[in-house]
């Protein structure tokens, strides 16, 4: 399909509301399909490498770039699915901003608090320097996957409803896949359980940007034992152990 796209774009710098059918096909095949594909790949890269140890600064920078790709492309798709921004007189503020309604008359995105929170995080922690940016040591820094999942499912719903005379087939092909097989549309988003591993090391090893905890065996036994005694001998939920361990290591680092 890509070979059908012409190198010169007749729609460039024109009002998005004036796209002809041919121009809408061309635009969606170039740019909407790209945004969807990058969002899909970033989500899968992050989710499927949750057990990969992020050890070197270069590793962390690579992972950070993937996180930023997820939020940047997700933010773009979130805005695409919403109605154009209007001023107090009811006029479109950004005439060149392309939205789903330009491909499908009457389109109205369903509300999703999870998607709204994802968009807000992309604004506060990526697109702008704000005092709401979170430290890498905060448990809330983790990605809540229900937001990306809801954006993707709404994009799929749009692609299924948009007429083929205005939407490129590439968009339908890409969005036909689940963003994450573990979180299909309509499912409840749950963070995957973390994996505890032990390593022979003279120091504790832990990564806030992954769901794998690597610790010395004696520390593992200590932390899990404390957790079980705290709960009266009852086995503590894995996620509870995970976050408690993170707090434990942070406390050790602070107190020496």
C-alpha positions as MATLAB code, in Angstrom:
seq = 'XXXXXXXXXXXXXXXXXXXXXXXXXXXXXXXXXXXXXXXXXXXXXXXXXXXXXXXXXXXXXXXXXXXXXXXXXXXXXXXXXXXXXXXXXXXXXXXXXXXXXXXXXXXXXXXXXXXXXXXXXXXXXXXXXXXXXXXXXXXXXXXXXXXXXXXXXXXXXXXXXXXXXXXXXXXXXXXXXXXXXXXXXXXXXXXXXXXXXXXXXXXXXXXXXXXXXXXXXXXXXXXXXXXXXXXXXXXXXXXXXXXXXXXXXXXXXXXX';
ca = [
       0.000    0.000    0.000;
       2.855    2.384    0.780;
       3.865    2.501   -2.891;
       0.482    4.039   -3.703;
       1.302    7.145   -1.663;
       2.498   10.065   -3.745;
       5.605   11.938   -2.609;
       3.930   15.324   -2.984;
       1.128   16.053   -0.500;
      -1.605   18.275   -1.922;
      -3.186   18.574    1.529;
      -0.158   20.185    3.203;
      -0.918   23.435    5.119;
      -4.583   23.321    4.162;
      -7.540   23.182    6.588;
      -7.978   19.617    7.772;
     -11.739   19.899    7.399;
     -11.291   20.339    3.643;
      -9.560   17.044    2.891;
     -10.966   15.330   -0.183;
     -11.498   11.573   -0.148;
      -8.247   10.976   -2.025;
      -6.332   13.306    0.276;
      -7.820   11.665    3.374;
      -6.696    8.258    2.111;
      -3.225    9.598    1.383;
      -2.897   11.359    4.743;
      -4.146    8.460    6.853;
      -1.908    6.028    4.989;
       1.116    8.172    5.713;
       0.611    9.666    9.137;
      -2.239    8.038   11.031;
      -0.902    4.583   10.171;
       2.556    5.686   11.313;
       1.283    6.934   14.671;
      -0.650    3.714   15.226;
       2.280    1.525   14.270;
       4.745    3.358   16.515;
       2.317    3.285   19.450;
       1.816   -0.455   18.944;
       5.529   -1.211   18.749;
       6.435    0.948   21.755;
       3.773   -0.721   23.907;
       4.880   -4.211   22.965;
       8.567   -3.422   23.409;
       7.959   -2.130   26.922;
       5.524   -4.813   27.987;
       7.475   -7.734   26.557;
      10.823   -6.670   28.017;
       9.576   -6.302   31.580;
      11.880   -9.128   32.685;
      14.978   -7.702   30.991;
      17.505   -6.274   33.365;
      18.213   -2.600   32.679;
      21.770   -2.337   33.863;
      23.871    0.229   32.029;
      23.133    3.924   31.443;
      22.819    3.138   27.742;
      20.190    0.476   28.520;
      18.211    2.943   30.595;
      18.365    5.608   27.899;
      17.078    3.115   25.328;
      14.197    2.164   27.600;
      13.446    5.817   28.336;
      13.221    6.534   24.610;
      10.711    3.719   24.241;
       8.654    5.037   27.169;
       8.662    8.491   25.604;
       7.579    7.021   22.252;
       4.631    5.326   23.954;
       3.478    8.541   25.595;
       4.179   10.812   22.622;
       2.350    8.676   20.057;
      -0.401    7.826   22.526;
      -0.956   11.518   23.222;
      -1.161   12.193   19.489;
      -3.757    9.455   18.961;
      -5.749   10.578   22.008;
      -6.051   14.083   20.550;
      -6.839   12.709   17.091;
      -9.809   10.790   18.468;
     -11.218   13.834   20.270;
     -13.139   16.733   18.750;
     -11.220   19.734   17.384;
     -10.438   22.454   19.925;
     -12.776   25.441   19.629;
     -12.374   29.020   20.841;
     -15.005   30.974   22.759;
     -16.700   31.880   19.457;
     -16.991   28.248   18.404;
     -14.254   28.484   15.786;
     -11.585   25.829   15.316;
      -8.365   26.978   16.983;
      -5.927   24.911   14.919;
      -7.192   24.703   11.360;
      -4.502   22.199   10.351;
      -5.089   19.747   13.222;
      -6.423   16.464   11.865;
      -9.099   14.620   13.857;
     -11.139   11.471   13.487;
     -14.233   13.484   12.648;
     -12.534   14.577    9.408;
     -12.698   10.966    8.241;
     -15.970    9.906    9.831;
     -18.828   12.386   10.156;
     -20.497   12.278   13.548;
     -17.636   10.455   15.255;
     -17.658   10.842   19.030;
     -15.036    9.201   21.195;
     -16.223    7.347   24.271;
     -15.095    8.649   27.626;
     -12.238    6.844   29.322;
     -10.851    8.077   32.657;
      -7.846    5.792   32.121;
      -7.079    7.367   28.737;
      -7.561   10.828   30.257;
      -5.026   10.024   32.970;
      -2.572    8.747   30.350;
      -2.954   11.971   28.357;
      -2.472   14.060   31.491;
       0.722   12.189   32.361;
       2.053   12.759   28.851;
       1.373   16.479   29.268;
       2.816   16.795   32.760;
       5.761   14.396   32.523;
       6.839   14.461   28.893;
       5.547   17.353   26.812;
       6.172   20.011   29.479;
       8.499   20.641   32.390;
       6.184   20.713   35.406;
       6.334   20.204   39.158;
       4.127   17.153   38.629;
       6.967   15.104   37.161;
       7.542   11.937   39.165;
      10.831   10.594   40.414;
      11.995    7.213   39.170;
      11.874    6.000   42.783;
       8.105    6.473   43.036;
       5.941    3.369   42.537;
       3.399    5.538   40.673;
       6.025    6.051   37.960;
       5.010    2.667   36.532;
       2.846    2.612   33.399;
      -0.853    2.024   33.958;
      -1.666   -0.049   30.891;
      -5.416    0.563   30.935;
      -4.814    4.019   29.423;
      -2.907    2.864   26.319;
      -5.307   -0.070   25.953;
      -8.370    2.229   25.943;
      -6.808    4.604   23.404;
      -5.991    1.678   21.136;
      -9.435    0.110   21.400;
     -11.084    3.415   20.571;
      -8.782    3.824   17.580;
      -9.806    0.359   16.417;
     -13.492    1.231   16.814;
     -12.930    4.336   14.693;
     -11.035    2.396   12.009;
     -13.784   -0.214   11.785;
     -16.447    2.475   11.338;
     -14.634    4.883    8.993;
     -15.529    4.529    5.308;
     -12.863    2.881    3.113;
     -13.260    5.791    0.728;
     -11.555    8.058    3.280;
      -9.428    5.835    5.525;
      -6.380    3.955    4.249;
      -6.520    0.193    4.646;
      -3.176    0.230    6.510;
      -4.890    1.810    9.518;
      -7.489   -0.955    9.683;
      -4.821   -3.630    9.287;
      -2.645   -2.256   12.078;
      -5.463   -1.627   14.548;
      -6.974   -5.066   13.966;
      -4.235   -6.417   16.238;
      -4.507   -6.145   20.008;
      -2.162   -3.569   21.482;
      -1.163   -6.215   24.011;
      -2.442   -9.795   23.706;
      -2.572   -9.870   27.511;
      -5.006   -6.916   27.540;
      -7.557   -7.296   24.742;
     -10.279   -4.722   24.281;
     -12.933   -5.048   26.968;
     -10.609   -6.645   29.513;
      -9.617   -5.308   32.882;
      -6.085   -3.960   32.775;
      -3.831   -5.525   35.377;
      -0.146   -4.965   35.828;
       1.716   -8.216   35.144;
       3.012   -9.791   38.350;
       6.650   -9.004   39.045;
       9.252  -11.741   38.977;
      11.630  -12.165   41.896;
      15.070  -13.525   41.117;
      18.234  -13.915   43.143;
      21.749  -13.085   42.108;
      25.173  -13.666   43.619;
      26.333  -10.159   44.263;
      27.891   -8.092   46.985;
      25.270   -5.392   46.482;
      21.530   -5.214   46.000;
      20.364   -4.833   42.410;
      16.962   -3.388   41.649;
      15.360   -1.537   38.799;
      12.349    0.726   39.135;
      11.786    0.736   35.392;
      11.221   -3.009   35.127;
       9.005   -5.584   36.777;
      11.919   -7.807   37.703;
      13.656   -7.564   41.058;
      17.147   -8.994   41.401;
      18.419   -9.351   44.958;
      20.845  -11.382   47.004;
      19.270  -14.597   48.374;
      19.678  -13.552   52.021;
      17.919  -10.258   51.379;
      15.119  -12.052   49.563;
      14.539  -14.318   52.537;
      14.651  -11.363   54.937;
      12.147   -9.239   53.040;
       9.660  -12.023   52.344;
       9.934  -13.215   55.943;
       9.187   -9.743   57.239;
       6.211   -9.490   54.924;
       4.732  -12.799   56.056;
       5.167  -11.959   59.739;
       3.613   -8.545   59.128;
       0.508  -10.289   57.820;
       0.323  -12.778   60.668;
       2.013  -15.591   58.799;
      -0.243  -15.214   55.779;
       1.467  -15.257   52.393;
       1.642  -11.688   51.133;
       0.385  -10.884   47.614;
       3.212  -10.723   45.113;
       2.608   -7.100   44.154;
       2.546   -6.123   47.805;
       5.887   -7.819   48.337;
       7.247   -6.137   45.246;
       6.421   -2.580   46.268;
       7.434   -3.218   49.868;
      10.783   -4.451   48.653;
      11.240   -1.302   46.622;
      10.438    0.813   49.658;
      12.811   -1.354   51.713;
      15.718   -0.765   49.337;
      14.933    2.936   49.148;
      14.935    3.057   52.975;
      18.257    1.201   53.088;
      19.753    3.696   50.641;
      18.477    6.657   52.642;
      19.555    5.389   56.066;
      22.741    3.598   55.085;
];
